[in-house]
Amino acid sequence: MRVWLPDRPGSLAAVAAAISERGGDVVAIDVVDRGAGTAIDDITIEVEAEGVQAIVTGVSQIGEAAVEEVRRGGGWRLSRAETLLAASAVLDPDCAEPLQHLCSVIGQSAGADWVAVTGTDGAVLASVGCLPDATWLENFAVGVSMGPGSLAVTEGMVFASVAEGGLLVARSIPELSASEAEDARGWAAIAALLRRDPAFHASRRVRAAG
């Protein structure tokens, strides 16, 4: 459940209390963004299906709090801890397709519609999700990579430079927040390591041979 609430002491406690009073168990809280007196939190809850609406109603009744989105079952995003653990698998020499695995982790972490890593010519090197038209994607990736800076954010999509190509993460509802878009820099750094760092790939070969 994604919740907007006042960024002041006691607000999150009030939300947690409302969830608990209605039979929910809070198992993870991730701060998505903070600013202008408002916090956006992703709260993972264990609750019977019939109790979800009561929790949404209870949280919405807290002053200045609002529930933006609710997802059920396995469709929810990974927590920060789960994301780090899943991403660490790219360092395992037994990971046959680390770039593809990284795309999967990014997709789950961001709840993305699709994720792609592109090369110099805009061609897709690895991806998850339903990508847009291949020609459009290639032209977009090449065009935005020629712009200033290493990060570009458009409506529902973020592009971060990766070596001679790029990382694209797209989510339409809700749109990526500023902090989620900024996360793309870190993901892009890992993708660049997987693509072009000779020492990294050499160490993978040595460990795999051992």
C-alpha positions as a Python dict, from the first residue, in 0.01 Angstrom:
ca = {
    (1, 'M'): (0, 0, 0),
    (2, 'R'): (142, 340, -99),
    (3, 'V'): (50, 612, 149),
    (4, 'W'): (100, 988, 144),
    (5, 'L'): (116, 1139, 492),
    (6, 'P'): (241, 1449, 673),
    (7, 'D'): (614, 1431, 735),
    (8, 'R'): (597, 1491, 1109),
    (9, 'P'): (638, 1282, 1427),
    (10, 'G'): (349, 1050, 1496),
    (11, 'S'): (204, 1032, 1144),
    (12, 'L'): (350, 693, 1056),
    (13, 'A'): (263, 557, 1401),
    (14, 'A'): (-100, 662, 1346),
    (15, 'V'): (-105, 480, 1012),
    (16, 'A'): (48, 167, 1165),
    (17, 'A'): (-208, 178, 1447),
    (18, 'A'): (-496, 208, 1200),
    (19, 'I'): (-366, -95, 1013),
    (20, 'S'): (-320, -300, 1330),
    (21, 'E'): (-664, -211, 1465),
    (22, 'R'): (-820, -353, 1149),
    (23, 'G'): (-637, -685, 1156),
    (24, 'G'): (-335, -601, 945),
    (25, 'D'): (27, -688, 1025),
    (26, 'V'): (289, -442, 899),
    (27, 'V'): (587, -643, 771),
    (28, 'A'): (788, -375, 586),
    (29, 'I'): (798, 2, 544),
    (30, 'D'): (999, 171, 269),
    (31, 'V'): (1028, 549, 243),
    (32, 'V'): (978, 632, -125),
    (33, 'D'): (1012, 1010, -104),
    (34, 'R'): (1013, 1306, 135),
    (35, 'G'): (977, 1676, 73),
    (36, 'A'): (758, 1984, 118),
    (37, 'G'): (626, 1847, 446),
    (38, 'T'): (500, 1523, 292),
    (39, 'A'): (630, 1166, 305),
    (40, 'I'): (544, 885, 64),
    (41, 'D'): (577, 537, 211),
    (42, 'D'): (528, 189, 71),
    (43, 'I'): (385, -28, 348),
    (44, 'T'): (374, -405, 306),
    (45, 'I'): (94, -565, 507),
    (46, 'E'): (-21, -918, 579),
    (47, 'V'): (-400, -926, 604),
    (48, 'E'): (-693, -1139, 495),
    (49, 'A'): (-835, -1027, 160),
    (50, 'E'): (-1162, -917, 313),
    (51, 'G'): (-979, -680, 549),
    (52, 'V'): (-804, -473, 284),
    (53, 'Q'): (-1083, -222, 226),
    (54, 'A'): (-1126, -161, 600),
    (55, 'I'): (-756, -78, 626),
    (56, 'V'): (-770, 157, 328),
    (57, 'T'): (-1071, 332, 479),
    (58, 'G'): (-909, 357, 823),
    (59, 'V'): (-582, 501, 691),
    (60, 'S'): (-769, 748, 468),
    (61, 'Q'): (-953, 882, 773),
    (62, 'I'): (-628, 994, 935),
    (63, 'G'): (-585, 1368, 893),
    (64, 'E'): (-395, 1457, 572),
    (65, 'A'): (-316, 1091, 496),
    (66, 'A'): (-413, 941, 161),
    (67, 'V'): (-382, 594, 10),
    (68, 'E'): (-254, 625, -346),
    (69, 'E'): (-238, 262, -450),
    (70, 'V'): (-296, -91, -325),
    (71, 'R'): (-155, -405, -482),
    (72, 'R'): (-233, -756, -368),
    (73, 'G'): (-38, -1080, -356),
    (74, 'G'): (288, -1130, -543),
    (75, 'G'): (249, -818, -756),
    (76, 'W'): (390, -586, -491),
    (77, 'R'): (735, -433, -508),
    (78, 'L'): (1036, -577, -330),
    (79, 'S'): (1140, -417, -3),
    (80, 'R'): (1482, -247, 16),
    (81, 'A'): (1631, -548, 196),
    (82, 'E'): (1482, -793, -56),
    (83, 'T'): (1611, -577, -342),
    (84, 'L'): (1968, -578, -210),
    (85, 'L'): (1962, -953, -155),
    (86, 'A'): (1821, -1021, -502),
    (87, 'A'): (2065, -782, -672),
    (88, 'S'): (2363, -949, -503),
    (89, 'A'): (2306, -1254, -722),
    (90, 'V'): (2469, -1073, -1017),
    (91, 'L'): (2800, -1121, -833),
    (92, 'D'): (2755, -1498, -829),
    (93, 'P'): (2968, -1666, -1099),
    (94, 'D'): (2684, -1915, -1148),
    (95, 'C'): (2453, -1633, -1261),
    (96, 'A'): (2448, -1705, -1635),
    (97, 'E'): (2274, -1383, -1742),
    (98, 'P'): (2354, -1117, -1481),
    (99, 'L'): (2230, -825, -1691),
    (100, 'Q'): (1896, -998, -1745),
    (101, 'H'): (1876, -1081, -1374),
    (102, 'L'): (1946, -717, -1290),
    (103, 'C'): (1657, -604, -1512),
    (104, 'S'): (1429, -846, -1328),
    (105, 'V'): (1535, -711, -989),
    (106, 'I'): (1485, -350, -1101),
    (107, 'G'): (1143, -439, -1238),
    (108, 'Q'): (1034, -601, -912),
    (109, 'S'): (1187, -330, -694),
    (110, 'A'): (1020, -44, -882),
    (111, 'G'): (700, -226, -974),
    (112, 'A'): (792, -123, -1328),
    (113, 'D'): (588, -183, -1641),
    (114, 'W'): (909, -264, -1822),
    (115, 'V'): (1288, -229, -1790),
    (116, 'A'): (1551, -240, -2063),
    (117, 'V'): (1926, -199, -2101),
    (118, 'T'): (2027, -75, -2445),
    (119, 'G'): (2353, -59, -2636),
    (120, 'T'): (2514, 221, -2833),
    (121, 'D'): (2274, 176, -3125),
    (122, 'G'): (1969, 159, -2899),
    (123, 'A'): (1931, -216, -2945),
    (124, 'V'): (1798, -398, -2638),
    (125, 'L'): (2060, -607, -2459),
    (126, 'A'): (1835, -726, -2174),
    (127, 'S'): (1479, -651, -2067),
    (128, 'V'): (1171, -749, -1870),
    (129, 'G'): (807, -657, -1925),
    (130, 'C'): (619, -560, -2238),
    (131, 'L'): (846, -318, -2426),
    (132, 'P'): (721, -48, -2664),
    (133, 'D'): (779, -67, -3039),
    (134, 'A'): (1142, -168, -3103),
    (135, 'T'): (1211, 109, -3356),
    (136, 'W'): (1066, 375, -3126),
    (137, 'L'): (1266, 241, -2832),
    (138, 'E'): (1593, 239, -3027),
    (139, 'N'): (1541, 593, -3157),
    (140, 'F'): (1442, 719, -2813),
    (141, 'A'): (1739, 557, -2640),
    (142, 'V'): (1988, 696, -2891),
    (143, 'G'): (1831, 1042, -2889),
    (144, 'V'): (1814, 1083, -2511),
    (145, 'S'): (2167, 944, -2464),
    (146, 'M'): (2297, 1239, -2670),
    (147, 'G'): (2143, 1491, -2430),
    (148, 'P'): (2320, 1662, -2140),
    (149, 'G'): (2363, 1482, -1809),
    (150, 'S'): (2347, 1115, -1714),
    (151, 'L'): (1979, 1108, -1612),
    (152, 'A'): (1668, 1205, -1806),
    (153, 'V'): (1313, 1182, -1677),
    (154, 'T'): (1007, 1196, -1901),
    (155, 'E'): (643, 1117, -1829),
    (156, 'G'): (637, 775, -1664),
    (157, 'M'): (992, 686, -1766),
    (158, 'V'): (1353, 743, -1662),
    (159, 'F'): (1672, 700, -1868),
    (160, 'A'): (2014, 664, -1708),
    (161, 'S'): (2340, 636, -1902),
    (162, 'V'): (2508, 294, -1899),
    (163, 'A'): (2852, 275, -2059),
    (164, 'E'): (2777, 356, -2424),
    (165, 'G'): (2408, 281, -2389),
    (166, 'G'): (2136, 330, -2133),
    (167, 'L'): (1899, 191, -1872),
    (168, 'L'): (1529, 265, -1916),
    (169, 'V'): (1270, 209, -1642),
    (170, 'A'): (902, 278, -1711),
    (171, 'R'): (597, 284, -1484),
    (172, 'S'): (275, 460, -1574),
    (173, 'I'): (69, 425, -1254),
    (174, 'P'): (181, 567, -1026),
    (175, 'E'): (452, 760, -1205),
    (176, 'L'): (804, 720, -1072),
    (177, 'S'): (878, 959, -788),
    (178, 'A'): (1187, 1181, -790),
    (179, 'S'): (1373, 952, -550),
    (180, 'E'): (1280, 641, -750),
    (181, 'A'): (1407, 809, -1066),
    (182, 'E'): (1729, 894, -885),
    (183, 'D'): (1769, 526, -792),
    (184, 'A'): (1824, 464, -1163),
    (185, 'R'): (2174, 613, -1130),
    (186, 'G'): (2271, 336, -892),
    (187, 'W'): (2116, 65, -1107),
    (188, 'A'): (2292, 210, -1411),
    (189, 'A'): (2627, 193, -1231),
    (190, 'I'): (2575, -178, -1168),
    (191, 'A'): (2467, -233, -1529),
    (192, 'A'): (2778, -51, -1651),
    (193, 'L'): (2992, -277, -1433),
    (194, 'L'): (2830, -583, -1587),
    (195, 'R'): (2883, -449, -1937),
    (196, 'R'): (3235, -318, -1948),
    (197, 'D'): (3451, -379, -1639),
    (198, 'P'): (3723, -629, -1744),
    (199, 'A'): (3833, -691, -1384),
    (200, 'F'): (3481, -784, -1283),
    (201, 'H'): (3435, -1028, -1567),
    (202, 'A'): (3782, -1175, -1510),
    (203, 'S'): (3699, -1236, -1144),
    (204, 'R'): (3377, -1410, -1247),
    (205, 'R'): (3571, -1642, -1478),
    (206, 'V'): (3828, -1722, -1210),
    (207, 'R'): (3564, -1794, -945),
    (208, 'A'): (3362, -2005, -1189),
    (209, 'A'): (3672, -2205, -1287),
    (210, 'G'): (3761, -2259, -920),
}
